């Protein structure tokens, strides 16, 4: 099997992942394979990032073989699960950091993870944290360390009509499901603050070697209003936004929009907990919901919390499992109006 990273024409993110990793079933291994193999969210060659976007590059045959062993070798698999169970967190970002840290350590590239920099004064307040300090043998970094700020992000585009012609389009139009974040705000913080940490005088006290490169490594999914799949109606984004054209895509809609969508007979639905948001879903059919049960579950969720819900649209396989075909956020009533306000205010603050 080739692991060169080529995406076939008309192939969705889910189809690509299942084609390349059909044998992976362990949830942690699938999530790590997605982190290593999925397209970056930001385009490394976009001028707006000034060369400050990190990329892991294609998955080599050696790494592909290691991922297979990570699932099938009991001792190696146990070491991964033990690593993930130490100081467990419900935060998806922390979960992803632990997975990538495990990989970098096993590849002999990790120098430090989550290294904090503190003020030298009496308060000893935390000034910042290096997500990863790495040394890659194939990187022309010379004598020194690479600093990576690592993020896994999920944003919904609001409002979609402005994208068609790119007029005034801003990364702040991509808002987080909880509306507390936007793609533009996140990238400004990374570029202007987090990647500058090594230049703070207090950083010298904790750095084992000088930092010669500081870059952002960003993975994730972007969601488009009523866009059914990667090759569907999702609009092209202006190149000036700096978003990787091959990024993983999904749809978003409200419950009425969900009911209006045409699903093939036998379609099953899976509500995804936050820690299952990375790789396309693969789960027992017993976890699946039909459309009436899904609508009941959504009504119950929205009665407790007015927050979007991540949904995997699945098909049953001959192995008694269900595989994700597409994914989307289902938003509660009123969310779209609040999202538009959030995007508009974010642009005004820039």
ABEGO torsion letter per residue (X at the ends): XBAAGBBBBGBBAAAAAAAABAABABAAAAAAAAAAABBBABBAABAAAGGABBBAEBBBAAAAAAAAAAAABAAAAAAAAAAAABGBBABAAAAAAAAAAAAAAAAGABABBGBBBBBABAAGBBAEBBABBBBBAABBAEBEBBBBBBBBBBBBBOBAAAAAAGBGBBAAABBBAAGABBAAAAAAAAAAAAAAAAABAAAAAABABBBABBBBBBBEBBBBBGBABAABABBBBBAAAGBBAABBBBBBBBAAAAAABBBBBGBBBBBBBAAAAABBBBBBAAABBBAAAAAAAAAAAAAABBBBBBBBBBBBBAAGBBBBABBBBBBBBGAAAAAAAAAAAAAAAX
